[in-house]
Amino acid sequence: MEKSTETQSWKIMQVGVVVRDMDKAVQRLESLGIGPFESRLLPPDREEWYRGQPHKANVKISMAQVGDVQLELIEPLEGKSVHGEYLDSKGEGIQHIMFSVKDFDKETARLTEEGAVELLRAKFPGGPELAYLDLNVGGIIVELVQQR
């Protein structure tokens, strides 16, 4: 029996890259014609769970649009985080790919039932809920958000 392809409706939105030095990374990318980058702050009243435990980590974020995909640079600052964990274990690099999905709850439940590990979940006031999931294959981490 052929398995249905739930991911056909997923839409790639973003590639997330963890960096050690935001200023240096932005300067280099902009010198290559990638950008401009815009700094973003995470809302202080967000709810966040790291590996299932309530937690908040501080990160510095800069974003640039590259065609239809957003390039997100993340520099971990303090607190345990999925980004700091990646930087400590693998160094700088592509850490996640973000997809918007039609049914966030259904997709996150389906993936975790199939053995994916939820690394991070966050809820933003008046905004989206998101989840980072390690698919346990090829080092792939996806970030899922609800399609708008």
Backbone as a printed PyTorch tensor [residue, N CA C, xyz], in Angstrom:
tensor([[[ 0.8380, -1.1760,  0.0000],
         [ 0.0000,  0.0000,  0.0000],
         [ 0.8810,  1.2360,  0.0000]],

        [[ 0.5680,  2.1840, -0.8250],
         [ 1.3470,  3.4090, -0.9500],
         [ 0.9520,  4.3910,  0.1490]],

        [[ 1.9660,  4.9470,  0.8120],
         [ 1.7340,  5.9230,  1.8680],
         [ 1.3830,  7.2750,  1.2600]],

        [[ 0.4090,  7.9610,  1.8810],
         [ 0.0430,  9.2830,  1.3610],
         [ 1.1770, 10.2680,  1.6410]],

        [[ 1.2880, 11.2520,  0.8070],
         [ 2.3370, 12.2480,  0.9560],
         [ 1.7550, 13.5000,  1.5710]],

        [[ 1.7900, 13.5490,  2.8980],
         [ 1.2340, 14.6730,  3.6340],
         [ 1.9740, 15.9730,  3.3380]],

        [[ 3.2240, 15.8720,  2.9640],
         [ 4.0540, 17.0640,  2.8120],
         [ 3.8450, 17.7910,  1.4880]],

        [[ 2.9930, 17.2970,  0.6060],
         [ 2.7740, 17.9490, -0.6800],
         [ 2.2600, 19.3760, -0.5360]],

        [[ 1.5520, 19.6520,  0.5490],
         [ 0.9990, 20.9960,  0.7450],
         [ 1.9390, 21.9110,  1.5360]],

        [[ 3.0480, 21.3950,  2.0290],
         [ 3.9870, 22.2210,  2.7790],
         [ 4.5910, 23.2690,  1.8510]],

        [[ 4.8390, 24.4590,  2.3910],
         [ 5.4570, 25.5190,  1.5940],
         [ 6.7170, 25.9870,  2.3160]],

        [[ 7.8570, 25.9370,  1.6090],
         [ 9.1130, 26.3820,  2.2260],
         [ 9.0700, 27.9010,  2.3850]],

        [[ 9.4180, 28.3390,  3.5860],
         [ 9.3560, 29.7620,  3.9070],
         [10.7260, 30.3410,  4.2490]],

        [[11.5840, 29.5080,  4.8640],
         [12.7870, 30.0720,  5.4640],
         [13.8670, 29.0070,  5.6040]],

        [[15.1070, 29.4710,  5.5140],
         [16.2690, 28.6590,  5.8550],
         [16.9360, 29.3520,  7.0350]],

        [[17.1150, 28.6160,  8.1270],
         [17.7020, 29.1720,  9.3400],
         [19.1490, 28.7520,  9.4990]],

        [[20.0230, 29.7300,  9.7060],
         [21.4590, 29.4960,  9.8290],
         [21.9290, 30.0070, 11.1820]],

        [[22.6090, 29.1610, 11.9330],
         [23.1620, 29.5580, 13.2230],
         [24.5690, 30.1080, 12.9840]],

        [[24.8390, 31.2660, 13.6000],
         [26.1460, 31.9220, 13.4530],
         [26.7050, 32.2710, 14.8280]],

        [[28.0260, 32.3980, 14.9070],
         [28.6770, 32.7920, 16.1650],
         [28.7000, 34.3110, 16.3460]],

        [[28.8150, 35.0410, 15.2360],
         [28.9560, 36.4950, 15.2890],
         [28.0460, 37.1160, 14.2380]],

        [[26.9160, 37.6500, 14.6990],
         [25.9010, 38.1920, 13.7880],
         [26.4620, 39.3100, 12.9220]],

        [[27.1570, 40.2540, 13.5410],
         [27.6580, 41.4010, 12.7790],
         [28.5880, 40.9490, 11.6610]],

        [[29.4790, 40.0320, 11.9650],
         [30.4260, 39.5160, 10.9780],
         [29.6870, 38.7770,  9.8470]],

        [[28.6850, 37.9730, 10.2090],
         [27.9310, 37.2130,  9.2040],
         [27.1440, 38.1430,  8.2860]],

        [[26.4560, 39.1250,  8.8750],
         [25.6730, 40.0770,  8.0760],
         [26.5860, 40.8710,  7.1500]],

        [[27.6970, 41.3460,  7.6810],
         [28.6450, 42.1230,  6.8650],
         [29.1380, 41.3020,  5.6740]],

        [[29.4900, 40.0480,  5.9130],
         [29.9930, 39.2050,  4.8340],
         [28.9150, 38.9300,  3.7900]],

        [[27.7220, 38.5710,  4.2290],
         [26.6530, 38.2700,  3.2790],
         [26.2540, 39.4980,  2.4730]],

        [[26.1630, 40.6380,  3.1320],
         [25.8110, 41.8590,  2.3950],
         [26.9140, 42.2400,  1.4090]],

        [[28.1790, 41.9400,  1.7400],
         [29.2670, 42.2150,  0.7900],
         [29.1540, 41.3250, -0.4490]],

        [[28.4440, 40.2050, -0.3100],
         [28.2120, 39.2980, -1.4380],
         [26.9190, 39.6380, -2.1870]],

        [[26.2310, 40.6890, -1.7510],
         [24.9970, 41.1080, -2.4030],
         [23.7520, 40.4210, -1.8530]],

        [[23.8760, 39.7410, -0.7300],
         [22.7280, 39.0860, -0.1020],
         [22.2350, 39.9950,  1.0170]],

        [[20.9810, 40.4050,  0.9200],
         [20.4510, 41.3090,  1.9300],
         [19.5880, 42.3490,  1.2510]],

        [[19.2720, 43.4130,  1.9250],
         [19.7580, 43.8160,  3.2420],
         [19.1000, 42.9860,  4.3530]],

        [[19.8010, 42.9200,  5.4830],
         [19.3040, 42.2070,  6.6530],
         [18.6140, 43.1680,  7.5970]],

        [[17.5710, 42.6620,  8.2340],
         [16.8110, 43.4330,  9.2100],
         [16.8460, 42.6770, 10.5340]],

        [[17.2680, 43.3520, 11.6010],
         [17.2990, 42.7290, 12.9260],
         [15.8930, 42.6030, 13.4700]],

        [[15.6420, 41.5150, 14.1770],
         [14.3340, 41.2900, 14.8020],
         [14.5440, 40.9170, 16.2650]],

        [[13.6050, 41.3230, 17.0870],
         [13.6050, 40.9460, 18.4930],
         [12.4640, 39.9750, 18.7330]],

        [[12.7020, 38.9670, 19.5460],
         [11.6250, 38.0710, 19.9360],
         [10.7820, 38.7730, 20.9880]],

        [[ 9.4630, 38.6730, 20.9080],
         [ 8.6250, 39.3470, 21.8920],
         [ 8.8710, 38.7900, 23.2890]],

        [[ 9.0430, 39.6570, 24.2840],
         [ 9.3400, 39.1760, 25.6350],
         [ 8.1910, 38.3840, 26.2600]],

        [[ 6.9560, 38.5740, 25.7690],
         [ 5.8150, 37.8680, 26.3400],
         [ 5.4540, 36.5850, 25.5900]],

        [[ 6.4050, 36.0540, 24.8190],
         [ 6.1740, 34.7840, 24.1360],
         [ 6.2200, 33.6380, 25.1600]],

        [[ 5.5910, 32.5390, 24.7860],
         [ 5.6940, 31.3120, 25.5700],
         [ 6.6150, 30.3850, 24.7940]],

        [[ 7.5080, 29.7070, 25.5040],
         [ 8.5050, 28.8800, 24.8230],
         [ 8.7930, 27.6240, 25.6460]],

        [[ 8.9150, 26.4980, 24.9480],
         [ 9.2660, 25.2280, 25.5840],
         [10.4580, 24.6390, 24.8440]],

        [[11.5050, 24.3340, 25.5820],
         [12.7150, 23.7170, 25.0300],
         [12.7470, 22.2770, 25.5200]],

        [[12.6600, 21.3470, 24.5810],
         [12.6140, 19.9180, 24.9040],
         [11.5300, 19.6140, 25.9470]],

        [[10.3710, 20.2570, 25.7500],
         [ 9.2060, 19.9970, 26.5800],
         [ 9.1220, 20.7650, 27.8840]],

        [[10.1540, 21.5270, 28.2290],
         [10.1740, 22.2760, 29.4840],
         [10.0190, 23.7690, 29.2160]],

        [[ 9.1930, 24.4610, 30.0240],
         [ 9.0720, 25.9150, 29.8410],
         [10.4410, 26.5750, 29.9780]],

        [[10.7340, 27.4620, 29.0590],
         [12.0720, 28.0490, 29.0390],
         [12.0920, 29.2240, 28.0730]],

        [[12.9950, 30.1620, 28.3220],
         [13.2420, 31.2360, 27.3560],
         [14.7410, 31.3840, 27.1800]],

        [[15.1540, 31.4450, 25.9600],
         [16.5540, 31.6910, 25.6380],
         [16.6190, 32.9980, 24.8610]],

        [[17.7260, 33.6690, 24.9630],
         [17.9070, 34.9010, 24.2020],
         [18.7690, 34.6300, 22.9840]],

        [[18.2820, 35.0830, 21.8470],
         [19.0150, 34.9560, 20.5920],
         [18.9340, 36.2840, 19.8570]],

        [[19.9020, 36.5200, 19.0130],
         [19.8950, 37.6750, 18.1210],
         [19.4790, 37.1370, 16.7580]],

        [[18.5490, 37.8280, 16.0910],
         [18.0320, 37.3690, 14.8010],
         [18.1440, 38.4790, 13.7650]],

        [[18.5790, 38.1170, 12.5670],
         [18.5610, 39.0180, 11.4070],
         [18.0130, 38.2340, 10.2250]],

        [[17.2030, 38.9190,  9.4120],
         [16.5570, 38.2540,  8.2870],
         [16.7100, 39.0530,  7.0090]],

        [[16.7940, 38.3080,  5.9050],
         [16.8260, 38.9070,  4.5690],
         [15.9900, 38.0360,  3.6490]],

        [[15.3250, 38.6680,  2.7050],
         [14.5570, 37.9320,  1.7170],
         [15.4670, 37.5840,  0.5520]],

        [[15.4750, 36.3180,  0.1660],
         [16.2500, 35.8460, -0.9790],
         [15.2590, 35.1260, -1.8900]],

        [[14.7960, 35.8330, -2.9070],
         [13.7280, 35.2750, -3.7430],
         [12.4860, 35.0890, -2.9000]],

        [[11.8990, 33.9030, -2.9610],
         [10.6920, 33.6070, -2.1950],
         [10.9830, 33.0710, -0.7970]],

        [[12.2570, 32.9430, -0.4560],
         [12.6420, 32.3260,  0.8110],
         [13.3680, 33.3330,  1.6900]],

        [[13.0400, 33.2900,  2.9610],
         [13.6950, 34.1630,  3.9290],
         [14.9530, 33.4710,  4.4570]],

        [[16.0460, 34.2050,  4.5310],
         [17.2750, 33.7190,  5.1440],
         [17.3170, 34.3050,  6.5470]],

        [[17.2940, 33.4270,  7.5420],
         [17.3030, 33.8490,  8.9370],
         [18.6390, 33.4750,  9.5530]],

        [[19.3140, 34.4660, 10.1230],
         [20.5540, 34.2350, 10.8620],
         [20.2160, 34.2980, 12.3400]],

        [[20.7270, 33.3460, 13.1140],
         [20.4410, 33.2750, 14.5410],
         [21.7630, 33.1510, 15.2940]],

        [[21.9900, 34.0780, 16.2270],
         [23.1570, 34.0080, 17.1020],
         [22.6580, 33.7520, 18.5250]],

        [[22.9540, 32.5690, 19.0840],
         [22.5570, 32.3010, 20.4650],
         [23.2980, 33.2400, 21.4140]],

        [[22.5790, 33.7970, 22.3920],
         [23.1930, 34.7220, 23.3460],
         [23.2830, 34.1320, 24.7430]],

        [[22.1290, 33.6960, 25.3000],
         [22.1520, 33.1180, 26.6420],
         [20.9960, 32.1480, 26.8130]],

        [[21.1840, 31.2180, 27.7320],
         [20.1770, 30.2030, 27.9990],
         [20.3120, 29.0290, 27.0500]],

        [[19.8490, 27.8690, 27.5020],
         [19.8650, 26.6810, 26.6470],
         [18.8610, 26.8780, 25.5230]],

        [[19.2700, 26.5030, 24.3370],
         [18.3750, 26.6490, 23.1910],
         [18.7400, 25.6370, 22.1190]],

        [[17.8060, 25.4050, 21.2410],
         [18.0430, 24.5180, 20.1100],
         [19.1480, 25.0840, 19.2190]],

        [[19.2520, 26.4140, 19.1780],
         [20.2760, 27.0570, 18.3470],
         [21.6560, 26.9300, 18.9850]],

        [[21.7410, 27.1610, 20.2970],
         [23.0100, 27.0000, 21.0060],
         [23.4880, 25.5630, 20.9850]],

        [[22.5350, 24.6430, 21.1120],
         [22.8440, 23.2120, 21.0610],
         [23.4690, 22.8620, 19.7060]],

        [[22.8920, 23.3820, 18.6460],
         [23.4060, 23.1270, 17.3000],
         [24.8130, 23.7140, 17.1480]],

        [[24.9830, 24.9520, 17.5760],
         [26.2770, 25.6160, 17.4550],
         [27.3610, 24.8620, 18.2300]],

        [[27.0380, 24.4130, 19.4430],
         [28.0020, 23.6830, 20.2650],
         [28.3690, 22.3310, 19.6670]],

        [[27.3940, 21.6510, 19.0500],
         [27.6690, 20.3020, 18.5570],
         [28.1630, 20.2630, 17.1080]],

        [[27.7310, 21.2160, 16.2920],
         [28.0630, 21.1490, 14.8610],
         [28.7660, 22.3810, 14.3280]],

        [[28.7550, 23.4580, 15.0790],
         [29.3330, 24.7040, 14.5850],
         [28.3190, 25.4770, 13.7720]],

        [[28.7750, 26.5140, 13.1000],
         [27.8900, 27.3430, 12.2900],
         [27.3370, 26.5410, 11.1190]],

        [[26.1340, 26.9060, 10.6940],
         [25.5950, 26.2550,  9.5120],
         [24.0830, 26.2950,  9.4540]],

        [[23.5670, 25.6630,  8.4010],
         [22.1230, 25.5840,  8.2170],
         [21.5690, 24.6700,  9.3010]],

        [[20.7170, 25.2430, 10.1320],
         [20.1930, 24.5250, 11.2910],
         [18.7690, 24.0330, 11.0660]],

        [[17.9670, 24.7700, 10.3060],
         [16.6000, 24.3280, 10.0690],
         [16.0610, 24.8840,  8.7520]],

        [[14.9860, 24.2510,  8.3140],
         [14.2160, 24.7360,  7.1760],
         [12.7820, 24.9150,  7.6790]],

        [[12.2230, 26.1030,  7.4630],
         [10.8600, 26.3740,  7.9230],
         [ 9.8590, 26.1170,  6.8020]],

        [[ 8.7810, 25.4430,  7.1710],
         [ 7.6780, 25.1880,  6.2500],
         [ 6.3890, 25.6910,  6.8870]],

        [[ 5.5290, 26.2880,  6.0860],
         [ 4.1710, 26.5650,  6.5570],
         [ 3.3280, 25.3540,  6.1570]],

        [[ 2.4290, 24.9850,  7.0550],
         [ 1.6000, 23.7960,  6.8490],
         [ 0.1300, 24.1780,  7.0070]],

        [[-0.7440, 23.4080,  6.3860],
         [-2.1830, 23.6980,  6.4400],
         [-2.7560, 23.4480,  7.8310]],

        [[-2.2800, 22.4020,  8.5210],
         [-2.8160, 22.0530,  9.8380],
         [-1.6460, 21.7820, 10.7810]],

        [[-1.2370, 22.8200, 11.5000],
         [-0.0660, 22.7480, 12.3840],
         [-0.1900, 21.6130, 13.4020]],

        [[-1.3170, 21.5510, 14.1090],
         [-1.4810, 20.5150, 15.1500],
         [-1.4100, 19.1130, 14.5610]],

        [[-2.0790, 18.9030, 13.4380],
         [-2.0870, 17.5850, 12.7860],
         [-0.6800, 17.1900, 12.3320]],

        [[ 0.0380, 18.1190, 11.7060],
         [ 1.3730, 17.7980, 11.1870],
         [ 2.3890, 17.5370, 12.3040]],

        [[ 2.3740, 18.3550, 13.3520],
         [ 3.3270, 18.1170, 14.4490],
         [ 3.0120, 16.8020, 15.1440]],

        [[ 1.7280, 16.5040, 15.3370],
         [ 1.3460, 15.2280, 15.9610],
         [ 1.7610, 14.0520, 15.0740]],

        [[ 1.5140, 14.1650, 13.7800],
         [ 1.8610, 13.0760, 12.8520],
         [ 3.3590, 12.8040, 12.8680]],

        [[ 4.1550, 13.8630, 12.8130],
         [ 5.6080, 13.6790, 12.7800],
         [ 6.1360, 13.0890, 14.0880]],

        [[ 5.6280, 13.5630, 15.2150],
         [ 6.1100, 13.0120, 16.4930],
         [ 5.6490, 11.5650, 16.6690]],

        [[ 4.4580, 11.2330, 16.1980],
         [ 4.0010,  9.8330, 16.2400],
         [ 4.8980,  8.9270, 15.4060]],

        [[ 5.5020,  9.4870, 14.3700],
         [ 6.4060,  8.7300, 13.5050],
         [ 7.8550,  8.7640, 13.9980]],

        [[ 8.0950,  9.3560, 15.1840],
         [ 9.4300,  9.3200, 15.7700],
         [10.2460, 10.5950, 15.6930]],

        [[ 9.6930, 11.6610, 15.1050],
         [10.4030, 12.9450, 15.1270],
         [10.3980, 13.4650, 16.5610]],

        [[11.4240, 14.2250, 16.9090],
         [11.5530, 14.7530, 18.2710],
         [11.3010, 16.2530, 18.2480]],

        [[10.3560, 16.6930, 19.0860],
         [10.0860, 18.1210, 19.1870],
         [11.1580, 18.7620, 20.0600]],

        [[11.9330, 19.6710, 19.4660],
         [13.0200, 20.3440, 20.1720],
         [12.5630, 21.6480, 20.8070]],

        [[11.6930, 22.3710, 20.1110],
         [11.2700, 23.6900, 20.5540],
         [ 9.8390, 23.9220, 20.1080]],

        [[ 9.0690, 24.5700, 20.9830],
         [ 7.7280, 25.0280, 20.6210],
         [ 7.6000, 26.4290, 21.1910]],

        [[ 7.0070, 27.3110, 20.4180],
         [ 6.8230, 28.6900, 20.8830],
         [ 5.4770, 29.2080, 20.4160]],

        [[ 4.8770, 30.0340, 21.2700],
         [ 3.6260, 30.7290, 20.9360],
         [ 3.8920, 32.2090, 21.0940]],

        [[ 3.4850, 32.9760, 20.0830],
         [ 3.6800, 34.4150, 20.0890],
         [ 2.3350, 35.1020, 20.2340]],

        [[ 2.2360, 36.1160, 21.1030],
         [ 0.9710, 36.8140, 21.2850],
         [ 0.4820, 37.4150, 19.9630]],

        [[-0.7340, 37.0590, 19.5950],
         [-1.3080, 37.5710, 18.3620],
         [-0.6390, 37.0520, 17.1120]],

        [[ 0.2370, 36.0820, 17.2610],
         [ 0.9800, 35.5760, 16.1090],
         [ 0.9350, 34.0680, 16.0410]],

        [[ 1.8530, 33.5020, 15.3030],
         [ 1.8070, 32.0640, 15.0520],
         [ 2.3730, 31.2340, 16.2060]],

        [[ 2.0380, 29.9640, 16.1680],
         [ 2.6970, 28.9640, 17.0000],
         [ 3.6780, 28.2610, 16.0720]],

        [[ 4.8260, 27.8720, 16.6140],
         [ 5.8090, 27.1830, 15.7940],
         [ 6.4090, 26.0340, 16.5730]],

        [[ 6.9680, 25.0900, 15.8300],
         [ 7.6610, 23.9610, 16.4430],
         [ 8.8620, 23.5860, 15.5900]],

        [[ 9.9750, 23.3070, 16.2640],
         [11.1610, 22.7530, 15.6200],
         [11.1390, 21.2550, 15.8830]],

        [[11.2790, 20.4670, 14.8260],
         [11.2550, 19.0150, 14.9600],
         [12.4890, 18.4140, 14.2980]],

        [[13.1770, 17.5630, 15.0440],
         [14.2960, 16.8010, 14.4950],
         [13.7010, 15.5470, 13.8790]],

        [[13.8760, 15.3760, 12.5680],
         [13.2800, 14.2420, 11.8680],
         [14.0510, 12.9390, 12.0680]],

        [[15.1860, 13.0120, 12.7390],
         [16.0220, 11.8380, 13.0080],
         [16.4780, 11.1310, 11.7350]],

        [[16.7990, 11.9400, 10.7390],
         [17.4020, 11.4180,  9.5160],
         [18.1840, 12.5570,  8.8660]],

        [[19.4100, 12.2990,  8.5190],
         [20.2190, 13.2650,  7.7840],
         [20.4720, 14.5730,  8.5020]],

        [[20.2500, 14.6240,  9.8100],
         [20.4360, 15.8640, 10.5470],
         [19.3960, 16.9200, 10.2130]],

        [[18.2530, 16.5160,  9.6620],
         [17.2340, 17.4720,  9.2190],
         [16.3640, 17.9320, 10.3870]],

        [[16.3280, 19.2510, 10.5700],
         [15.4250, 19.8720, 11.5300],
         [14.4860, 20.7670, 10.7250]],

        [[13.1820, 20.5670, 10.9440],
         [12.1910, 21.4160, 10.2920],
         [11.5390, 22.3040, 11.3400]],

        [[11.1740, 23.4920, 10.9100],
         [10.3720, 24.3880, 11.7250],
         [ 9.0240, 24.4700, 11.0310]],

        [[ 7.9640, 24.1480, 11.7560],
         [ 6.6200, 24.1960, 11.1750],
         [ 5.8480, 25.3630, 11.7570]],

        [[ 5.1020, 26.0440, 10.9000],
         [ 4.1910, 27.1280, 11.3120],
         [ 2.8930, 26.9300, 10.5360]],

        [[ 1.8040, 27.4560, 11.0900],
         [ 0.5020, 27.3680, 10.4330],
         [ 0.4460, 28.3030,  9.2280]],

        [[-0.0370, 27.8180,  8.0780],
         [-0.2240, 28.6760,  6.8970],
         [-1.2600, 29.7320,  7.2250]],

        [[-1.0420, 30.9250,  6.7010],
         [-2.0010, 32.0170,  6.9250],
         [-2.7960, 32.2500,  5.6820]]])
